[in-house]
């Protein structure tokens, strides 16, 4: 099982961004990461300074999103969609993206469902429930937007 450390994750995103900006060759996962980074200009400064990124502490109380967690969630959802795991997530995300007219906005909504699943798992002490996660995404994809 692949279990990167916090520093591994931060280094990966900073390096992908650096290589992208420098026009250096990127691996497929670095290409995907750099595409998500491009859509988040609010994180560009964080990713441009590796030593600062490695030292940064992101706490909910500070009112600031952890850019590395946020970007990791984008990659996770992209991977889930690419392999359709949990089964049906690809269709649900595609439907939500079509409904919103924007894959990026749709992914942010999917992140909320993913976060809810993780929170519920932590709170209950039970394994994450992929069915509840998928149901949440499907509800957003099929509900009227008010």
MOVEN-V77967 format. One line per field, one symbol per residue. ss: DSSP state (h for helix, s for strand, l for the rest). psi: psi as a letter, one per 30 degrees, with the letter a starting at -180 (. if undefined). Layout:
# MOVEN-V77967
ss=???
psi=???
This chain:
# MOVEN-V77967
ss=lllllhhhhhhhhhhhhhhhhhlllllhhhhhhhhhhhllhhhhhhhhlhhhhhhllllhhhllllhhhhhhhhhhhhhhhhhlllllhhhhhhhhhhhhllhhhhhhhhhhhhhhhhhhhhhhlllllhhhhhhhhhhhhhllll
psi=kkikleeeeeeeeeeeeeeeefglkkleeeeeeeeeeefifffeeeffjeeeeffkkjkeffgkkjeeeeeeeeeeeeeeeeghjlkfeeeeeeeeeeefgjeeeeeeeeeeeeeeeeeeeeefgllkjfeeeeeeeeeefflkk.
